């Protein structure tokens, strides 16, 4: 099993910055991709950014958000700059890991609120 612990959410004014962290722990052989997804009220969960060697971003965050990964700590980060009110959502960490079988794991989520 894999546990994902997120941190770094909060309230920020438009134009501000936040940095999210997600650390993976537990019993697993290896982790392939990790990433961030978000879900705003009334919306479905959507991809924000993923990293598996290469990075992939949603068009809405390109140029503003940067995902990075520390492979030695099984941790990913999401640096969010130039935040907009429409970035307000619960941000979830995701990892695809092999703990006997490949499957997706999710964190509990961290709230990001951007005020106008």
Backbone as a chain_set.jsonl record, in Angstrom:
{"seq": "XXXXXXXXXXXXXXXXXXXXXXXXXXXXXXXXXXXXXXXXXXXXXXXXXXXXXXXXXXXXXXXXXXXXXXXXXXXXXXXXXXXXXXXXXXXXXXXXXXXXXXXXXXXXXXXXXXXX", "coords": {"N": [[0.829, -1.192, 0.0], [0.304, 2.313, -0.551], [0.775, 5.438, 0.891], [-0.15, 8.8, 0.555], [0.856, 11.955, 1.393], [-0.206, 15.163, 1.492], [0.633, 18.649, 1.455], [0.69, 22.217, 2.013], [-1.366, 23.748, 0.931], [-3.755, 26.524, 0.967], [-4.933, 29.899, 1.606], [-4.771, 32.499, -0.704], [-4.101, 35.616, -2.312], [-5.17, 36.716, -5.569], [-2.736, 36.48, -8.108], [-0.752, 35.751, -6.427], [1.429, 33.22, -4.916], [1.803, 29.707, -4.284], [3.099, 26.702, -2.85], [2.811, 23.334, -3.257], [3.252, 20.165, -1.679], [3.866, 16.645, -1.872], [4.291, 13.651, -0.353], [5.212, 10.309, -0.733], [4.701, 7.254, 0.935], [5.053, 4.025, 2.569], [4.489, 0.608, 1.605], [5.937, -0.457, -1.174], [7.184, -1.358, -4.423], [8.063, 0.216, -6.546], [7.525, 3.474, -7.943], [5.846, 4.867, -10.623], [4.548, 7.177, -12.507], [3.789, 10.348, -11.037], [1.544, 12.873, -9.867], [-0.547, 15.859, -9.979], [-3.926, 16.591, -9.44], [-7.055, 18.342, -9.664], [-10.126, 19.46, -8.155], [-12.859, 21.407, -8.456], [-15.743, 22.87, -6.845], [-18.712, 21.354, -7.983], [-17.55, 20.545, -10.298], [-15.824, 18.072, -12.35], [-13.029, 15.978, -11.449], [-9.868, 17.088, -12.528], [-6.894, 16.903, -14.547], [-3.882, 18.442, -13.514], [-1.024, 18.534, -13.519], [1.537, 16.218, -14.404], [4.304, 14.003, -13.74], [6.81, 11.961, -14.951], [9.558, 11.364, -15.396], [9.365, 12.891, -17.901], [7.4, 15.909, -18.123], [3.968, 16.924, -17.888], [1.387, 19.175, -18.566], [-1.75, 20.736, -17.826], [-3.417, 22.838, -20.161], [-4.408, 25.154, -19.035], [-2.717, 25.832, -16.961], [-0.159, 26.022, -17.87], [2.985, 27.592, -18.014], [2.566, 28.915, -15.662], [2.462, 27.129, -13.497], [4.691, 24.759, -12.02], [5.822, 21.513, -11.955], [7.739, 19.307, -9.975], [10.104, 16.781, -8.928], [11.454, 14.81, -6.35], [13.251, 12.11, -6.445], [14.636, 10.647, -4.558], [13.291, 11.044, -2.239], [10.763, 10.279, -2.783], [8.883, 12.256, -3.393], [6.821, 14.846, -4.63], [6.433, 18.148, -5.979], [4.495, 21.112, -6.405], [4.822, 24.067, -7.77], [3.082, 26.96, -7.736], [2.409, 29.784, -9.425], [1.356, 33.179, -10.1], [-1.382, 32.959, -9.444], [-4.875, 32.429, -10.012], [-8.358, 33.246, -9.428], [-9.875, 31.174, -10.548], [-8.303, 28.991, -10.156], [-8.956, 27.98, -7.761], [-9.644, 25.208, -5.811], [-9.837, 21.78, -4.623], [-6.843, 20.168, -4.329], [-5.409, 17.223, -5.416], [-3.065, 14.68, -4.83], [-1.536, 12.215, -6.845], [-0.376, 8.904, -7.436], [1.109, 6.389, -9.376], [1.742, 3.228, -8.601], [3.671, 0.27, -7.876], [2.775, -2.102, -5.822], [2.859, -4.8, -5.573], [0.983, -5.102, -7.409], [0.27, -2.999, -10.154], [-1.258, 0.09, -9.524], [-3.399, 2.988, -9.063], [-2.95, 5.511, -6.629], [-4.338, 7.814, -4.251], [-4.114, 10.988, -2.612], [-5.484, 12.695, 0.319], [-6.199, 15.224, -0.323], [-5.774, 18.778, -0.643], [-6.804, 22.006, 0.195], [-6.936, 24.743, -1.976], [-7.364, 28.118, -2.15], [-8.078, 30.953, -3.963], [-8.342, 34.306, -3.744], [-10.071, 37.095, -5.174]], "CA": [[0.0, 0.0, 0.0], [1.007, 3.594, -0.632], [0.118, 6.594, 1.489], [0.288, 10.077, -0.013], [0.61, 13.053, 2.334], [-0.113, 16.457, 0.829], [0.715, 19.833, 2.303], [1.014, 23.459, 1.32], [-2.519, 24.512, 0.475], [-4.1, 27.673, 1.782], [-5.632, 31.036, 1.004], [-3.835, 33.464, -1.27], [-4.727, 36.58, -3.217], [-4.863, 36.56, -6.985], [-1.395, 36.923, -8.427], [0.187, 35.203, -5.455], [2.04, 31.915, -5.15], [1.766, 28.646, -3.279], [3.853, 25.506, -3.212], [2.262, 22.099, -2.706], [4.15, 19.021, -1.575], [3.219, 15.344, -1.694], [5.274, 12.62, -0.042], [4.706, 8.94, -0.778], [5.307, 6.335, 1.891], [4.353, 2.756, 2.643], [5.135, -0.586, 1.084], [5.82, -0.555, -2.625], [8.442, -1.664, -5.095], [8.472, 1.394, -7.313], [6.492, 4.41, -8.367], [6.047, 5.363, -11.979], [4.164, 8.578, -12.6], [3.113, 11.059, -9.94], [0.969, 14.087, -10.418], [-1.539, 16.644, -9.261], [-5.234, 16.79, -10.046], [-7.85, 19.252, -8.839], [-11.566, 19.388, -8.317], [-13.59, 22.56, -7.962], [-17.145, 22.524, -6.559], [-19.565, 21.181, -9.144], [-16.779, 20.102, -11.47], [-15.153, 16.782, -12.243], [-11.6, 16.068, -11.166], [-9.114, 17.307, -13.757], [-5.432, 16.862, -14.455], [-3.145, 19.7, -13.444], [0.328, 18.267, -14.023], [2.11, 14.93, -14.051], [5.737, 13.877, -13.978], [7.335, 10.592, -15.013], [10.675, 11.719, -16.259], [8.854, 14.053, -18.613], [6.293, 16.573, -17.461], [2.78, 17.179, -18.688], [0.577, 20.194, -17.897], [-2.996, 21.217, -18.416], [-3.205, 24.106, -20.862], [-4.796, 26.272, -18.179], [-1.679, 26.163, -15.974], [1.145, 26.118, -18.519], [3.646, 28.873, -17.838], [2.331, 29.427, -14.303], [2.73, 26.066, -12.534], [5.832, 23.898, -12.308], [5.881, 20.285, -11.158], [9.083, 18.757, -9.846], [10.085, 15.514, -8.196], [12.662, 14.336, -5.676], [13.132, 10.658, -6.487], [15.216, 10.061, -3.352], [12.334, 11.196, -1.148], [9.428, 9.921, -3.286], [8.099, 13.464, -3.144], [6.648, 15.795, -5.725], [6.088, 19.51, -5.603], [3.822, 21.91, -7.421], [4.988, 25.497, -7.56], [1.981, 27.644, -8.42], [2.601, 31.227, -9.486], [0.317, 33.948, -10.813], [-2.633, 32.24, -9.188], [-6.124, 33.063, -10.411], [-9.503, 32.703, -8.683], [-10.328, 29.912, -11.141], [-7.46, 27.896, -9.668], [-9.523, 27.521, -6.495], [-10.081, 23.81, -5.886], [-9.091, 20.832, -3.804], [-5.772, 19.586, -5.127], [-5.137, 15.844, -5.015], [-1.842, 14.038, -5.31], [-1.754, 10.882, -7.408], [0.826, 8.128, -7.749], [0.917, 5.046, -9.936], [2.78, 2.487, -7.9], [3.67, -1.196, -7.874], [2.862, -2.661, -4.466], [2.426, -6.162, -5.844], [0.268, -4.886, -8.672], [0.233, -1.576, -10.467], [-2.55, 0.746, -9.345], [-3.347, 4.403, -8.715], [-3.22, 5.901, -5.25], [-4.722, 9.213, -4.131], [-4.049, 11.619, -1.312], [-6.748, 13.186, 0.861], [-6.499, 16.513, -0.932], [-5.468, 19.999, 0.096], [-7.599, 23.099, -0.36], [-6.298, 25.971, -2.452], [-8.367, 29.152, -2.389], [-7.49, 32.181, -4.494], [-9.316, 35.397, -3.663], [-9.896, 38.136, -6.212]], "C": [[0.865, 1.245, 0.0], [0.158, 4.664, 0.041], [0.73, 7.866, 0.889], [-0.114, 11.195, 0.95], [0.863, 14.38, 1.644], [-0.002, 17.574, 1.864], [0.935, 21.058, 1.424], [-0.162, 24.25, 0.807], [-2.793, 25.696, 1.383], [-4.855, 28.715, 1.0], [-4.602, 32.046, 0.527], [-4.607, 34.418, -2.171], [-4.331, 36.291, -4.666], [-3.506, 37.19, -7.301], [-0.325, 36.361, -7.511], [0.675, 33.819, -5.837], [1.818, 30.982, -3.972], [2.609, 27.484, -3.786], [3.25, 24.316, -2.494], [3.338, 21.019, -2.682], [3.332, 17.757, -1.392], [4.302, 14.298, -1.51], [4.61, 11.257, -0.028], [5.455, 8.08, 0.233], [4.519, 5.039, 1.88], [5.17, 1.64, 2.034], [4.896, -0.67, -0.42], [7.19, -0.822, -3.212], [8.97, -0.451, -5.853], [7.249, 2.222, -7.655], [6.831, 4.877, -9.761], [5.685, 6.838, -11.993], [3.571, 9.083, -11.288], [2.554, 12.349, -10.527], [-0.027, 14.747, -9.495], [-2.804, 16.755, -10.113], [-5.996, 17.756, -9.144], [-9.329, 19.095, -9.149], [-12.192, 20.6, -7.654], [-15.038, 22.153, -7.706], [-17.968, 22.454, -7.838], [-18.861, 20.699, -10.383], [-16.221, 18.7, -11.249], [-13.667, 17.013, -11.953], [-10.838, 16.174, -12.483], [-7.615, 17.269, -13.503], [-4.878, 18.276, -14.376], [-1.765, 19.503, -14.047], [0.757, 16.885, -13.577], [3.593, 14.922, -14.385], [6.128, 12.41, -13.895], [8.563, 10.674, -15.907], [10.308, 13.0, -16.998], [7.687, 14.642, -17.827], [5.161, 16.824, -18.445], [1.892, 18.136, -17.908], [-0.746, 20.398, -18.615], [-2.724, 22.572, -19.07], [-3.457, 25.308, -19.95], [-3.712, 26.689, -17.186], [-0.291, 26.298, -16.584], [1.713, 27.525, -18.373], [3.474, 29.467, -16.455], [2.701, 28.408, -13.231], [3.937, 25.256, -12.989], [5.804, 22.697, -11.375], [7.314, 19.794, -11.131], [9.024, 17.537, -8.928], [11.457, 15.248, -7.598], [12.533, 12.826, -5.562], [13.691, 10.007, -5.22], [14.247, 10.103, -2.18], [10.925, 10.765, -1.55], [8.444, 11.075, -3.065], [7.999, 14.288, -4.42], [6.204, 17.135, -5.166], [5.33, 20.159, -6.756], [3.983, 23.377, -7.032], [3.948, 26.217, -8.404], [2.187, 29.149, -8.306], [1.467, 31.883, -10.261], [-1.051, 33.295, -10.664], [-3.834, 33.095, -9.532], [-7.27, 32.498, -9.58], [-9.995, 31.37, -9.249], [-9.42, 28.731, -10.812], [-7.963, 27.347, -8.335], [-10.1, 26.122, -6.649], [-9.413, 23.027, -4.767], [-8.084, 20.157, -4.728], [-5.408, 18.222, -4.545], [-3.828, 15.359, -5.638], [-2.183, 12.629, -5.785], [-0.412, 10.212, -7.652], [0.402, 6.792, -8.343], [2.064, 4.195, -9.435], [2.563, 0.987, -8.011], [3.865, -1.659, -6.431], [2.423, -4.115, -4.516], [1.631, -6.204, -7.125], [0.237, -3.384, -8.914], [-1.186, -1.051, -10.232], [-2.323, 2.206, -8.993], [-3.683, 4.603, -7.242], [-3.49, 7.407, -5.221], [-4.502, 9.712, -2.71], [-5.419, 12.119, -0.885], [-7.155, 14.524, 0.252], [-6.124, 17.67, -0.025], [-6.167, 21.159, -0.6], [-6.712, 24.261, -0.765], [-7.409, 26.963, -2.785], [-7.667, 30.433, -2.82], [-8.562, 33.255, -4.5], [-9.007, 36.472, -4.704], [-9.703, 39.509, -5.599]], "O": [[1.998, 1.24, 0.481], [-1.04, 4.773, -0.22], [1.946, 7.987, 0.741], [-1.291, 11.352, 1.276], [1.99, 14.691, 1.259], [-0.481, 17.451, 2.992], [1.313, 20.951, 0.258], [0.032, 25.347, 0.284], [-2.158, 25.861, 2.424], [-5.347, 28.471, -0.102], [-3.678, 32.402, 1.258], [-5.645, 34.059, -2.725], [-3.287, 35.697, -4.935], [-3.178, 38.278, -6.828], [0.869, 36.481, -7.788], [0.383, 33.31, -6.919], [1.667, 31.411, -2.828], [2.803, 27.311, -4.989], [3.184, 24.291, -1.265], [4.212, 20.968, -3.547], [2.239, 17.789, -0.826], [5.129, 14.081, -2.395], [3.573, 11.067, 0.608], [6.675, 8.167, 0.366], [3.456, 4.95, 1.266], [6.396, 1.72, 1.957], [3.779, -0.926, -0.868], [8.218, -0.551, -2.59], [10.159, -0.136, -5.806], [6.115, 1.743, -7.657], [7.972, 5.242, -10.045], [6.466, 7.665, -11.524], [2.939, 8.337, -10.54], [3.031, 12.846, -11.547], [-0.311, 14.271, -8.395], [-2.754, 16.98, -11.322], [-5.619, 17.961, -7.991], [-9.726, 18.666, -10.232], [-12.07, 20.796, -6.445], [-15.514, 21.183, -8.296], [-17.932, 23.363, -8.667], [-19.495, 20.467, -11.412], [-16.155, 18.208, -10.123], [-13.132, 18.097, -12.183], [-11.121, 15.447, -13.436], [-7.138, 17.559, -12.406], [-5.336, 19.182, -15.071], [-1.377, 20.216, -14.973], [0.384, 16.431, -12.496], [4.074, 15.716, -15.194], [5.828, 11.715, -12.924], [8.597, 10.132, -17.012], [10.878, 14.061, -16.744], [7.074, 13.979, -16.99], [5.365, 16.921, -19.655], [1.665, 17.935, -16.715], [-0.849, 20.255, -19.833], [-1.902, 23.351, -18.588], [-2.805, 26.344, -20.077], [-3.779, 27.783, -16.626], [0.657, 26.653, -15.884], [1.015, 28.518, -18.581], [4.163, 30.425, -16.104], [3.2, 28.781, -12.169], [4.175, 25.089, -14.185], [5.766, 22.847, -10.154], [8.022, 19.856, -12.137], [8.027, 17.298, -8.247], [12.485, 15.436, -8.249], [11.81, 12.315, -4.707], [13.255, 8.917, -4.85], [14.355, 9.311, -1.244], [9.994, 10.871, -0.753], [7.32, 10.873, -2.607], [8.958, 14.409, -5.182], [5.682, 17.24, -4.056], [5.504, 19.8, -7.92], [3.357, 23.858, -6.088], [3.935, 26.099, -9.629], [2.143, 29.71, -7.212], [0.72, 31.221, -10.981], [-1.778, 33.108, -11.64], [-3.82, 34.315, -9.37], [-7.167, 31.38, -9.076], [-10.482, 30.525, -8.497], [-9.738, 27.592, -11.155], [-7.439, 26.349, -7.839], [-10.944, 25.881, -7.512], [-8.543, 23.536, -4.06], [-8.447, 19.64, -5.785], [-5.137, 18.086, -3.352], [-3.541, 15.602, -6.81], [-3.018, 11.945, -5.192], [0.563, 10.863, -8.026], [-0.539, 6.153, -7.872], [3.22, 4.414, -9.8], [1.448, 0.504, -8.21], [4.971, -1.613, -5.893], [1.718, -4.602, -3.632], [1.608, -7.211, -7.833], [0.182, -2.597, -7.97], [-2.171, -1.647, -10.669], [-1.208, 2.616, -8.666], [-4.573, 3.956, -6.69], [-2.963, 8.168, -6.032], [-4.677, 8.976, -1.739], [-6.396, 11.989, -1.623], [-8.324, 14.906, 0.307], [-6.154, 17.555, 1.2], [-6.128, 21.28, -1.825], [-5.852, 24.705, -0.003], [-8.284, 26.678, -3.602], [-6.777, 30.933, -2.131], [-9.576, 33.124, -5.185], [-7.854, 36.718, -5.059], [-9.543, 40.492, -6.323]]}, "num_chains": 1, "name": "protein.A"}
